């Protein structure tokens, strides 16, 4: 099976200690069984620090200190596991984040998530979102017989390149094209229902207001919309699911546009990704409030 990615994917590298929003802070990271076996197989001296940093209650995960930092993060913001043993000893989540994978009708896809500030800057500054590259051969069945979402996505991407309309106009035309009925009149009610990791994000989201004038950051918003389409529409198993995912992509894009308490488009996009994309509950709440065919 071939593994595909947007062309911009190859620009990504973790910026480690230079990151202002480290994924090693604030998250309880579960440890997969294979990696846990590696830790247990180390000598007592090598494994002591790592095993002491793990909470074995329920699913094994790295403990957080009182300041929410992973115990394996040093004072300079670098991972002590990587420093002492290399990336091969990272658990799956630490090694893969912020990557995500989709299985589509043409093969497997990989992308980077906007909750990561470096990934967010790459995504919102790259106009080659419609250019897919083959990056590897991976195990799997080449004949994946599911709904052909890729042809539809490629058509949408071609349309997104049209400079005649702003992003709001483009989304409206896509609703008509796909016979989608989208209800955005109750955005604030929906945002009230969400579960928030960060209280500051709740306040930011509830500053949402509709834009009826010239749309600021139109290029960046178009790229954000393309990202959400890539992440959520690619795996659609049927037409209805495709329309649902397209509606969800539009909701997230409108939210980024409508947050008024933050000026920086990159920070708005990162926060939307952080609060929504990593919460199945929030995704379900939003989808339940959208109307589509």
C-alpha beads as a LAMMPS data file, in Angstrom:
LAMMPS data file: protein, C-alpha beads

293 atoms
292 bonds

1 atom types
1 bond types

-500.0 500.0 xlo xhi
-500.0 500.0 ylo yhi
-500.0 500.0 zlo zhi

Masses

1 110.0

Atoms # bond

1 1 1 0.000 0.000 0.000
2 1 1 1.225 3.499 -0.827
3 1 1 1.401 6.244 1.803
4 1 1 0.475 9.735 0.571
5 1 1 0.811 13.170 2.142
6 1 1 0.268 16.814 1.177
7 1 1 3.410 18.286 -0.345
8 1 1 3.894 20.561 2.669
9 1 1 4.172 17.513 4.973
10 1 1 7.896 17.166 4.328
11 1 1 8.521 20.643 5.740
12 1 1 7.570 19.497 9.233
13 1 1 10.073 18.898 12.009
14 1 1 9.407 19.139 15.748
15 1 1 10.883 22.387 17.074
16 1 1 11.203 20.857 20.582
17 1 1 12.357 23.428 23.167
18 1 1 11.484 26.315 20.807
19 1 1 7.789 25.414 20.972
20 1 1 5.614 27.757 23.042
21 1 1 2.850 25.155 23.399
22 1 1 4.713 21.934 24.072
23 1 1 2.754 18.708 23.630
24 1 1 4.783 17.442 26.636
25 1 1 2.859 19.807 28.912
26 1 1 -0.765 19.370 29.954
27 1 1 -1.395 15.954 28.374
28 1 1 -1.370 12.546 30.077
29 1 1 0.256 10.423 27.381
30 1 1 -0.727 6.746 27.252
31 1 1 2.108 4.269 26.660
32 1 1 1.584 1.423 24.188
33 1 1 2.381 -2.130 25.300
34 1 1 5.325 -2.578 22.921
35 1 1 7.117 0.507 24.238
36 1 1 6.326 -0.456 27.821
37 1 1 7.979 -3.809 27.103
38 1 1 11.090 -1.959 25.906
39 1 1 11.228 -0.006 29.162
40 1 1 10.838 -3.162 31.237
41 1 1 13.624 -4.893 29.314
42 1 1 16.194 -2.190 30.103
43 1 1 18.737 -2.613 32.844
44 1 1 17.610 -1.527 36.299
45 1 1 19.797 1.552 36.139
46 1 1 18.574 2.632 32.692
47 1 1 14.893 1.946 33.387
48 1 1 14.592 3.367 36.910
49 1 1 13.935 6.967 35.924
50 1 1 11.495 6.067 33.133
51 1 1 9.504 3.517 35.148
52 1 1 9.255 5.947 38.062
53 1 1 7.705 8.481 35.664
54 1 1 4.861 6.120 34.707
55 1 1 1.465 5.836 36.396
56 1 1 0.434 2.183 36.013
57 1 1 -3.145 2.673 37.242
58 1 1 -5.675 1.865 34.510
59 1 1 -3.852 2.547 31.216
60 1 1 -0.124 3.140 31.809
61 1 1 0.729 6.786 31.132
62 1 1 3.413 9.309 31.939
63 1 1 2.795 11.229 35.157
64 1 1 2.492 14.987 35.133
65 1 1 4.162 17.218 37.691
66 1 1 2.178 19.889 39.536
67 1 1 2.953 22.342 36.720
68 1 1 1.495 19.814 34.220
69 1 1 4.900 19.055 32.688
70 1 1 5.809 15.478 31.765
71 1 1 8.341 14.127 34.246
72 1 1 10.653 13.286 31.334
73 1 1 10.856 16.901 30.183
74 1 1 14.024 18.639 31.346
75 1 1 14.436 22.267 32.423
76 1 1 15.280 23.254 28.843
77 1 1 12.114 21.706 27.384
78 1 1 13.872 18.659 25.916
79 1 1 12.838 15.011 26.318
80 1 1 15.239 13.066 28.516
81 1 1 14.194 9.772 26.874
82 1 1 15.321 11.027 23.460
83 1 1 18.491 12.489 24.941
84 1 1 19.488 9.280 26.715
85 1 1 18.182 6.531 24.400
86 1 1 16.946 8.046 21.139
87 1 1 13.556 8.322 19.409
88 1 1 13.224 4.525 19.134
89 1 1 12.303 4.523 22.831
90 1 1 9.441 6.984 22.493
91 1 1 5.922 5.607 22.852
92 1 1 3.687 5.647 19.767
93 1 1 1.845 8.837 20.701
94 1 1 5.010 10.832 21.444
95 1 1 6.683 9.610 18.265
96 1 1 3.718 10.191 15.956
97 1 1 2.182 13.437 17.258
98 1 1 0.966 15.622 15.553
99 1 1 0.549 13.155 12.692
100 1 1 -2.779 11.546 11.805
101 1 1 -3.563 8.755 9.340
102 1 1 -6.510 8.060 7.046
103 1 1 -7.363 4.995 4.972
104 1 1 -8.836 6.072 1.642
105 1 1 -9.869 4.490 -1.638
106 1 1 -6.392 5.121 -3.082
107 1 1 -4.301 4.050 -0.090
108 1 1 -3.155 5.412 3.241
109 1 1 -2.721 9.128 3.924
110 1 1 -0.752 10.974 6.583
111 1 1 -1.053 14.581 7.673
112 1 1 -0.023 16.914 10.485
113 1 1 -2.497 18.430 12.927
114 1 1 -2.928 22.161 13.520
115 1 1 -2.847 21.851 17.316
116 1 1 0.934 21.810 16.896
117 1 1 2.116 25.393 16.419
118 1 1 4.821 24.453 13.901
119 1 1 2.391 22.324 11.888
120 1 1 -0.162 25.135 12.043
121 1 1 2.294 27.649 10.585
122 1 1 3.209 25.245 7.791
123 1 1 -0.414 24.463 6.918
124 1 1 -1.660 28.054 6.931
125 1 1 1.297 29.324 4.902
126 1 1 1.359 26.562 2.261
127 1 1 -0.638 26.932 -0.921
128 1 1 0.252 23.440 -2.161
129 1 1 -2.428 21.667 -0.093
130 1 1 -3.808 20.214 -3.331
131 1 1 -0.507 18.561 -4.293
132 1 1 -0.190 15.019 -2.928
133 1 1 3.096 13.141 -2.882
134 1 1 3.894 9.476 -2.354
135 1 1 6.283 9.181 0.567
136 1 1 6.494 5.455 1.339
137 1 1 5.290 1.925 0.800
138 1 1 3.565 0.564 3.902
139 1 1 2.016 -2.825 4.749
140 1 1 -1.634 -3.168 3.814
141 1 1 -4.174 -4.131 1.180
142 1 1 -3.926 -2.027 -1.985
143 1 1 -7.560 -2.746 -2.870
144 1 1 -9.478 -0.638 -0.358
145 1 1 -13.073 -0.769 -1.572
146 1 1 -14.648 2.255 0.045
147 1 1 -16.428 5.393 -1.118
148 1 1 -14.374 7.482 -3.585
149 1 1 -13.916 10.646 -1.555
150 1 1 -10.644 11.565 -3.248
151 1 1 -12.201 12.571 -6.578
152 1 1 -14.610 14.896 -4.771
153 1 1 -11.848 16.383 -2.623
154 1 1 -9.705 17.076 -5.684
155 1 1 -12.635 18.845 -7.319
156 1 1 -13.194 20.963 -4.190
157 1 1 -9.504 21.839 -4.033
158 1 1 -9.596 23.065 -7.633
159 1 1 -12.545 25.255 -6.731
160 1 1 -10.788 26.626 -3.627
161 1 1 -8.068 27.989 -5.921
162 1 1 -10.663 30.231 -7.616
163 1 1 -9.911 33.810 -6.552
164 1 1 -13.323 35.161 -7.591
165 1 1 -14.908 34.316 -4.210
166 1 1 -13.779 34.656 -0.608
167 1 1 -13.881 31.655 1.708
168 1 1 -17.441 32.367 2.892
169 1 1 -18.651 32.567 -0.698
170 1 1 -16.832 29.353 -1.582
171 1 1 -18.401 27.473 1.317
172 1 1 -21.865 28.725 0.347
173 1 1 -21.385 27.485 -3.227
174 1 1 -20.193 24.104 -1.951
175 1 1 -23.326 23.781 0.195
176 1 1 -25.432 24.257 -2.945
177 1 1 -23.263 21.900 -4.980
178 1 1 -23.609 19.096 -2.448
179 1 1 -27.216 19.889 -1.475
180 1 1 -26.110 20.471 2.101
181 1 1 -28.291 22.317 4.581
182 1 1 -26.018 23.804 7.228
183 1 1 -27.372 25.497 10.343
184 1 1 -24.879 27.988 11.751
185 1 1 -27.432 30.238 13.461
186 1 1 -26.792 28.650 16.840
187 1 1 -22.994 28.753 16.834
188 1 1 -22.760 30.288 20.317
189 1 1 -25.153 27.727 21.799
190 1 1 -23.039 24.942 20.319
191 1 1 -19.829 26.499 21.634
192 1 1 -21.389 26.746 25.110
193 1 1 -21.911 22.967 25.124
194 1 1 -18.312 22.040 24.351
195 1 1 -15.907 20.544 26.863
196 1 1 -12.841 22.795 27.214
197 1 1 -9.301 21.850 28.188
198 1 1 -8.410 25.485 28.748
199 1 1 -10.838 28.030 30.283
200 1 1 -9.148 30.757 28.225
201 1 1 -10.225 28.958 25.070
202 1 1 -13.827 28.879 26.248
203 1 1 -13.780 32.662 26.632
204 1 1 -12.111 33.042 23.224
205 1 1 -14.619 30.776 21.459
206 1 1 -17.570 32.593 23.042
207 1 1 -16.269 35.850 21.564
208 1 1 -17.443 34.435 18.207
209 1 1 -19.217 36.837 15.866
210 1 1 -20.344 36.438 12.249
211 1 1 -18.444 38.327 9.561
212 1 1 -20.650 40.089 7.028
213 1 1 -17.950 42.317 5.582
214 1 1 -14.578 41.735 3.942
215 1 1 -13.099 38.476 5.233
216 1 1 -9.676 38.946 6.862
217 1 1 -6.961 36.296 6.368
218 1 1 -8.843 34.798 3.441
219 1 1 -5.869 32.821 2.109
220 1 1 -5.068 31.318 5.496
221 1 1 -8.728 30.423 6.077
222 1 1 -8.926 28.727 2.682
223 1 1 -5.886 26.625 3.591
224 1 1 -7.437 25.798 6.979
225 1 1 -10.641 24.678 5.235
226 1 1 -8.572 22.516 2.871
227 1 1 -6.826 20.974 5.888
228 1 1 -10.104 20.084 7.627
229 1 1 -11.426 18.582 4.386
230 1 1 -8.282 16.466 4.011
231 1 1 -8.451 15.267 7.606
232 1 1 -12.162 14.490 7.847
233 1 1 -13.553 13.899 4.355
234 1 1 -10.916 11.486 3.030
235 1 1 -12.166 8.498 5.019
236 1 1 -15.868 9.022 4.272
237 1 1 -17.559 5.678 3.608
238 1 1 -20.559 7.119 1.773
239 1 1 -22.010 10.340 0.399
240 1 1 -23.877 11.292 3.582
241 1 1 -20.746 10.866 5.690
242 1 1 -18.803 12.968 3.183
243 1 1 -21.361 15.784 3.474
244 1 1 -21.289 15.528 7.274
245 1 1 -17.501 15.870 7.266
246 1 1 -17.637 18.765 4.803
247 1 1 -20.114 20.529 7.098
248 1 1 -17.836 19.929 10.076
249 1 1 -14.875 21.369 8.127
250 1 1 -16.933 24.473 7.365
251 1 1 -17.934 24.861 11.020
252 1 1 -14.318 24.768 12.212
253 1 1 -13.261 27.252 9.536
254 1 1 -16.054 29.665 10.427
255 1 1 -15.084 29.392 14.093
256 1 1 -11.484 30.367 13.311
257 1 1 -12.766 33.354 11.341
258 1 1 -15.291 34.398 13.973
259 1 1 -13.154 34.433 17.136
260 1 1 -12.834 38.145 17.880
261 1 1 -10.776 38.169 21.088
262 1 1 -7.623 36.899 19.343
263 1 1 -6.054 38.690 16.378
264 1 1 -3.434 36.187 15.292
265 1 1 -4.906 33.766 12.735
266 1 1 -2.323 31.069 13.557
267 1 1 -3.138 31.131 17.259
268 1 1 -6.885 31.021 16.553
269 1 1 -6.458 27.984 14.306
270 1 1 -4.181 26.219 16.789
271 1 1 -6.678 26.687 19.619
272 1 1 -9.622 25.480 17.542
273 1 1 -7.672 22.363 16.631
274 1 1 -6.557 21.790 20.224
275 1 1 -10.045 22.035 21.723
276 1 1 -12.082 20.317 19.019
277 1 1 -9.985 17.828 17.079
278 1 1 -8.699 15.960 20.127
279 1 1 -12.091 15.560 21.789
280 1 1 -14.464 12.972 20.342
281 1 1 -17.171 14.457 22.561
282 1 1 -16.749 17.930 21.037
283 1 1 -16.734 16.551 17.505
284 1 1 -19.981 14.692 18.189
285 1 1 -21.604 17.769 19.769
286 1 1 -20.784 19.869 16.711
287 1 1 -21.909 17.231 14.217
288 1 1 -25.185 16.769 16.082
289 1 1 -25.944 20.485 15.624
290 1 1 -25.321 20.502 11.853
291 1 1 -28.010 19.717 9.319
292 1 1 -26.993 17.931 6.136
293 1 1 -28.226 15.328 3.654

Bonds

1 1 1 2
2 1 2 3
3 1 3 4
4 1 4 5
5 1 5 6
6 1 6 7
7 1 7 8
8 1 8 9
9 1 9 10
10 1 10 11
11 1 11 12
12 1 12 13
13 1 13 14
14 1 14 15
15 1 15 16
16 1 16 17
17 1 17 18
18 1 18 19
19 1 19 20
20 1 20 21
21 1 21 22
22 1 22 23
23 1 23 24
24 1 24 25
25 1 25 26
26 1 26 27
27 1 27 28
28 1 28 29
29 1 29 30
30 1 30 31
31 1 31 32
32 1 32 33
33 1 33 34
34 1 34 35
35 1 35 36
36 1 36 37
37 1 37 38
38 1 38 39
39 1 39 40
40 1 40 41
41 1 41 42
42 1 42 43
43 1 43 44
44 1 44 45
45 1 45 46
46 1 46 47
47 1 47 48
48 1 48 49
49 1 49 50
50 1 50 51
51 1 51 52
52 1 52 53
53 1 53 54
54 1 54 55
55 1 55 56
56 1 56 57
57 1 57 58
58 1 58 59
59 1 59 60
60 1 60 61
61 1 61 62
62 1 62 63
63 1 63 64
64 1 64 65
65 1 65 66
66 1 66 67
67 1 67 68
68 1 68 69
69 1 69 70
70 1 70 71
71 1 71 72
72 1 72 73
73 1 73 74
74 1 74 75
75 1 75 76
76 1 76 77
77 1 77 78
78 1 78 79
79 1 79 80
80 1 80 81
81 1 81 82
82 1 82 83
83 1 83 84
84 1 84 85
85 1 85 86
86 1 86 87
87 1 87 88
88 1 88 89
89 1 89 90
90 1 90 91
91 1 91 92
92 1 92 93
93 1 93 94
94 1 94 95
95 1 95 96
96 1 96 97
97 1 97 98
98 1 98 99
99 1 99 100
100 1 100 101
101 1 101 102
102 1 102 103
103 1 103 104
104 1 104 105
105 1 105 106
106 1 106 107
107 1 107 108
108 1 108 109
109 1 109 110
110 1 110 111
111 1 111 112
112 1 112 113
113 1 113 114
114 1 114 115
115 1 115 116
116 1 116 117
117 1 117 118
118 1 118 119
119 1 119 120
120 1 120 121
121 1 121 122
122 1 122 123
123 1 123 124
124 1 124 125
125 1 125 126
126 1 126 127
127 1 127 128
128 1 128 129
129 1 129 130
130 1 130 131
131 1 131 132
132 1 132 133
133 1 133 134
134 1 134 135
135 1 135 136
136 1 136 137
137 1 137 138
138 1 138 139
139 1 139 140
140 1 140 141
141 1 141 142
142 1 142 143
143 1 143 144
144 1 144 145
145 1 145 146
146 1 146 147
147 1 147 148
148 1 148 149
149 1 149 150
150 1 150 151
151 1 151 152
152 1 152 153
153 1 153 154
154 1 154 155
155 1 155 156
156 1 156 157
157 1 157 158
158 1 158 159
159 1 159 160
160 1 160 161
161 1 161 162
162 1 162 163
163 1 163 164
164 1 164 165
165 1 165 166
166 1 166 167
167 1 167 168
168 1 168 169
169 1 169 170
170 1 170 171
171 1 171 172
172 1 172 173
173 1 173 174
174 1 174 175
175 1 175 176
176 1 176 177
177 1 177 178
178 1 178 179
179 1 179 180
180 1 180 181
181 1 181 182
182 1 182 183
183 1 183 184
184 1 184 185
185 1 185 186
186 1 186 187
187 1 187 188
188 1 188 189
189 1 189 190
190 1 190 191
191 1 191 192
192 1 192 193
193 1 193 194
194 1 194 195
195 1 195 196
196 1 196 197
197 1 197 198
198 1 198 199
199 1 199 200
200 1 200 201
201 1 201 202
202 1 202 203
203 1 203 204
204 1 204 205
205 1 205 206
206 1 206 207
207 1 207 208
208 1 208 209
209 1 209 210
210 1 210 211
211 1 211 212
212 1 212 213
213 1 213 214
214 1 214 215
215 1 215 216
216 1 216 217
217 1 217 218
218 1 218 219
219 1 219 220
220 1 220 221
221 1 221 222
222 1 222 223
223 1 223 224
224 1 224 225
225 1 225 226
226 1 226 227
227 1 227 228
228 1 228 229
229 1 229 230
230 1 230 231
231 1 231 232
232 1 232 233
233 1 233 234
234 1 234 235
235 1 235 236
236 1 236 237
237 1 237 238
238 1 238 239
239 1 239 240
240 1 240 241
241 1 241 242
242 1 242 243
243 1 243 244
244 1 244 245
245 1 245 246
246 1 246 247
247 1 247 248
248 1 248 249
249 1 249 250
250 1 250 251
251 1 251 252
252 1 252 253
253 1 253 254
254 1 254 255
255 1 255 256
256 1 256 257
257 1 257 258
258 1 258 259
259 1 259 260
260 1 260 261
261 1 261 262
262 1 262 263
263 1 263 264
264 1 264 265
265 1 265 266
266 1 266 267
267 1 267 268
268 1 268 269
269 1 269 270
270 1 270 271
271 1 271 272
272 1 272 273
273 1 273 274
274 1 274 275
275 1 275 276
276 1 276 277
277 1 277 278
278 1 278 279
279 1 279 280
280 1 280 281
281 1 281 282
282 1 282 283
283 1 283 284
284 1 284 285
285 1 285 286
286 1 286 287
287 1 287 288
288 1 288 289
289 1 289 290
290 1 290 291
291 1 291 292
292 1 292 293
